[in-house]
Amino acid sequence: MRLSKKAAPYVFISPFYILFFIFGAFPIIYSFFLSFHIWDGISPKEFVGFENYIFVLTDPWFWQSVWNSLVIFILTTIPQHIIALFLAFILNSNLVKLKNLFRSSYFLPYITSSVAVSMVFGMLYGEHFGILNAILKYMEKFSLIGAMFNIINLKLPIRWLGEAAWIKPSIALLVTWQFTGWNMIIYYAGLQNIPESLYEAAKVDGANMRQVFFKIILPMLRPVILFGVTLSIIGNLQLFEQPFILTPDRTGGSGRAGLTTALYLYRTGFNWNMFGVGSAMAYILCVFIIILSLINSKIFQKR
Amino acid sequence: MKSKTNLKTVIVDTEKNKRSWMEKFNKTILYLFLSFGVGITFFPFYYMLVLATRSREEIFNFPPPLWFGGSSWDNLQILLEKLPFFQNIFNSIIVSSLATLLVLFFCSLGGYGFAKYNFKGKEKLFFLMLASMMIPSLLSIIPWFIMMRYFGWINSFKPLIIPGAANAFGIFLMRQFMEDIPNEIIDAARIDGAGEFKIYYKIALPLSKPGLATLSILTYLGAWNNFMGPLLVLQEKSKYTISVALSKLNGNFETPWGATMMGTALGVLPIVIVFILASKRFISGLTAGATKG
């Protein structure tokens, strides 16, 4: 059999569309269908109209999970992108050697599985045996730092994963550690695309480092920042492994403070077999992701 | 004209002199800052290895151990009592390797189709493909699971290999690399009577090795680290991939921490070693693929 030049491209790209139709598009449509039904996966489906949507939208646990996801998103995205930009800027500035070594090192957490790093962080966060509390306890001995801890009313040991107030920061710290390197690579690639002549012109005009950063680099990187933050929105609002492994009972921990929407969706769908409610929840979550992405593109799109 | 250039160099030179001591000072701080970052990045990995060599009692000591102990063998024994751990690693290798092979084939084929042909509906099909990348995966997870059950694919590796075999990201990446292949070579091959598939196989594929390398590492990592899919479909201990196996170790009060860390280390280290060996090529391939076009 010989492919004609006309038919060849269609044959070459068709596997994607076939697989996408079966495993991507069809489940999305079927999910929409399910979201209007009550179904436990075994008994016959029962059409209920918008009941599932109303159930989800009036469910305090759902709103709490959205709030949790948003707080974790903010707590991790802001430091993550600022540090990543800063690191990329330093590594791109020709001031330091061993660039490859630094780049690879920072990228390492990104390539390791979320399950594995969550387990390790679970150990770091241990209340009585964790290294983080041990470091804090050691630091407390210095009178100045001890006084500071007193002022902010920090009581040691911190119950990182045991106390509602600390669960979200603990998850956010892990996510920041995990994904800063990835963002740094994106920004580094973006910086490499800024033409050298722009820097030279700035140098001739007598611009200092700070001016170069704020007047040239930031505006030029806008599309890259938009891309990076959009990925953070999609990723963070679907955060699952980290809270699943880190919260002791896998239900979000004390006060459900670590119950992200993805975790709640998983429990609704697969622990309680409420497929219809879970599907409605997925659609509502998707709307939130779209809204956040639109806000983000309003902020970072070239004006 | 000449005086102007001279003036420019003079300005730049004085600027350089003024900044040289500043730069020296800055450099030390920059290196300190960068090294501190590297320390924070590596510490959890180091600590994982330390705990993997420590007994349960030692782990709960205060202050916590910071150096390796002598319980690695015991931890490994406990781990193997709880799980068929080497089977789990083997499962991950099988799943990740098969997934990677299929992705390399289908995505390079698709990427070649988009990079080197003009055909009706190309723009629209390409846009549809890119748009599919933005769809949150949670949207389809419930029906996806129902489908797998309906197909009888529960407790098999098929759901972890087949649905992603031709994915938008891979095709996009391969297209970036294949656009650089000169059209003249392809036309010459056509004149010599080579078929379309043969041109892809004999010319486009060998010429896009850097792209294939990047895609294979990314796919292998993705499959190795995949969690929710395997968690949903794999039900027997002997079928678990490494991520699922690890997740089943912790989560109750009798968690054998040393053994758990031993398992985590064994699951993570092969990937870390492969990455360290290939990181330079991988990251440059990633940045090249991300910024071209």
Contacts between the chains, C-beta under 8 A, distances in Angstrom:
chain1	res1	chain2	res2	distance
A	2	B	195	5.3
A	3	B	195	6.1
A	3	B	196	4.3
A	3	B	197	5.9
A	4	B	196	7.6
A	5	B	117	7.7
A	5	B	190	7.5
A	5	B	196	6.1
A	6	B	119	7.3
A	8	B	113	7.3
A	8	B	117	6.7
A	8	B	196	3.7
A	8	B	197	7.4
A	9	B	113	4.2
A	9	B	114	7.6
A	9	B	117	3.7
A	9	B	119	4.6
A	9	B	122	7.6
A	10	B	113	7.7
A	10	B	119	6.7
A	11	B	113	7.9
A	12	B	109	4.7
A	12	B	110	5.9
A	12	B	112	6.0
A	12	B	113	3.3
A	12	B	117	7.8
A	12	B	200	7.2
A	13	B	109	7.8
A	13	B	110	4.7
A	13	B	113	4.3
A	13	B	114	6.4
A	13	B	125	6.7
A	13	B	171	7.4
A	15	B	106	4.6
A	15	B	109	7.1
A	15	B	110	6.7
A	15	B	165	7.0
A	15	B	166	4.0
A	16	B	106	7.1
A	16	B	110	5.2
A	16	B	129	6.3
A	16	B	166	4.1
A	16	B	167	7.2
A	16	B	168	6.8
A	16	B	171	5.9
A	17	B	125	7.5
A	18	B	166	7.9
A	19	B	162	7.5
A	19	B	163	6.2
A	19	B	164	7.8
A	19	B	165	6.2
A	19	B	166	5.2
A	20	B	129	7.8
A	20	B	132	5.8
A	20	B	166	7.9
A	20	B	168	7.7
A	22	B	163	7.7
A	23	B	140	7.9
A	23	B	144	6.8
A	23	B	147	7.5
A	23	B	162	7.8
A	23	B	163	3.7
A	23	B	164	8.0
A	24	B	132	6.1
A	24	B	135	7.2
A	24	B	140	6.6
A	24	B	163	7.8
A	26	B	143	7.5
A	26	B	147	7.8
A	27	B	139	7.9
A	27	B	140	3.6
A	27	B	142	7.9
A	27	B	143	3.7
A	27	B	144	4.9
A	27	B	147	6.5
A	28	B	135	6.9
A	28	B	139	5.6
A	28	B	140	5.1
A	28	B	143	7.7
A	30	B	143	4.2
A	30	B	146	7.7
A	30	B	147	8.0
A	31	B	139	6.2
A	31	B	140	5.8
A	31	B	142	6.2
A	31	B	143	4.9
A	34	B	142	6.8
A	34	B	143	6.6
A	41	B	146	6.8
A	41	B	149	7.9
A	87	B	34	7.6
A	87	B	37	6.9
A	90	B	30	5.7
A	90	B	33	7.6
A	90	B	34	6.7
A	95	B	23	6.8
A	95	B	26	6.9
A	95	B	27	6.0
A	95	B	30	6.0
A	96	B	27	7.1
A	96	B	30	5.7
A	96	B	31	6.5
A	96	B	34	6.6
A	100	B	279	7.6
A	100	B	280	5.4
A	100	B	283	7.7
A	102	B	34	5.5
A	102	B	37	7.9
A	102	B	38	6.8
A	103	B	279	7.9
A	103	B	283	5.7
A	104	B	275	7.6
A	104	B	276	7.0
A	104	B	279	3.9
A	104	B	280	7.1
A	104	B	283	6.5
A	105	B	37	8.0
A	105	B	38	4.7
A	105	B	41	5.6
A	105	B	42	7.0
A	106	B	37	6.6
A	106	B	38	7.4
A	106	B	41	5.9
A	107	B	275	8.0
A	107	B	279	7.0
A	107	B	283	6.4
A	108	B	41	6.1
A	108	B	42	7.6
A	108	B	45	7.5
A	108	B	272	6.8
A	108	B	275	6.8
A	109	B	41	6.1
A	109	B	44	7.9
A	111	B	221	5.4
A	111	B	225	7.9
A	111	B	271	6.3
A	111	B	272	7.6
A	111	B	275	5.2
A	112	B	45	8.0
A	112	B	225	7.4
A	112	B	268	5.2
A	112	B	271	6.4
A	112	B	272	6.7
A	113	B	224	6.8
A	113	B	225	3.7
A	113	B	227	7.1
A	113	B	242	7.7
A	113	B	243	5.3
A	113	B	246	8.0
A	113	B	267	7.1
A	113	B	268	7.0
A	113	B	271	7.8
A	114	B	225	6.7
A	114	B	227	6.6
A	115	B	225	7.6
A	115	B	227	5.5
A	115	B	243	4.4
A	115	B	246	5.3
A	115	B	247	5.3
A	116	B	243	7.4
A	116	B	246	6.2
A	116	B	264	4.8
A	116	B	267	5.7
A	116	B	268	4.8
A	117	B	44	6.7
A	119	B	246	6.3
A	119	B	249	7.9
A	119	B	250	5.9
A	119	B	260	6.4
A	119	B	261	7.5
A	119	B	264	5.1
A	120	B	44	4.8
A	120	B	45	7.6
A	120	B	47	6.7
A	120	B	48	4.6
A	120	B	261	7.3
A	120	B	264	6.2
A	121	B	44	6.6
A	122	B	250	6.8
A	123	B	47	7.0
A	123	B	48	7.6
A	123	B	51	6.0
A	123	B	59	7.7
A	123	B	257	6.8
A	123	B	261	6.8
A	124	B	44	6.4
A	124	B	47	6.7
A	126	B	64	7.8
A	128	B	60	7.2
A	128	B	62	6.5
A	129	B	59	6.1
A	129	B	60	4.8
A	129	B	61	6.9
A	129	B	62	6.3
A	129	B	64	5.5
A	130	B	64	7.0
A	131	B	47	6.3
A	131	B	64	5.2
A	131	B	66	7.9
A	134	B	62	7.0
A	134	B	63	5.1
A	134	B	64	5.5
A	177	B	40	7.1
A	177	B	41	7.4
A	177	B	44	7.4
A	181	B	41	7.2
A	185	B	283	6.3
A	185	B	286	6.4
A	185	B	287	6.4
A	186	B	290	6.9
A	188	B	287	6.6
A	189	B	286	7.8
A	189	B	287	3.9
A	189	B	290	5.1
A	189	B	291	4.7
A	190	B	291	7.1
A	192	B	287	6.8
A	192	B	291	6.9
A	193	B	291	5.4
A	203	B	12	6.7
A	203	B	15	7.2
A	204	B	8	6.4
A	204	B	11	7.0
A	204	B	12	7.2
A	206	B	11	7.7
A	206	B	15	7.4
A	234	B	134	7.2
A	234	B	136	6.1
A	237	B	136	7.5
A	238	B	136	5.8
A	238	B	137	6.9
A	238	B	138	5.2
A	240	B	227	7.6
A	240	B	228	6.1
A	241	B	227	5.2
A	241	B	228	7.7
A	244	B	247	7.5
A	245	B	247	6.3
A	245	B	250	6.9
A	245	B	251	7.8
A	248	B	251	7.6
A	249	B	251	8.0
A	250	B	251	6.1
A	262	B	138	5.8
A	265	B	138	6.0
A	265	B	141	7.7
A	266	B	141	8.0
A	266	B	228	7.4
A	269	B	141	7.1
A	269	B	142	4.8
A	269	B	145	7.6
A	270	B	145	7.2
A	270	B	232	6.6
A	275	B	142	5.3
A	275	B	146	7.1
A	278	B	142	5.0
A	279	B	142	5.5
A	279	B	143	7.4
A	282	B	136	7.8
A	282	B	138	5.3
A	282	B	139	4.9
A	282	B	140	7.8
A	282	B	141	7.2
A	282	B	142	6.9
A	283	B	139	7.0
A	285	B	136	7.0
A	285	B	138	6.4
A	285	B	139	7.8
A	286	B	135	8.0
A	286	B	136	5.4
A	286	B	138	7.8
A	286	B	139	5.2
A	289	B	136	5.6
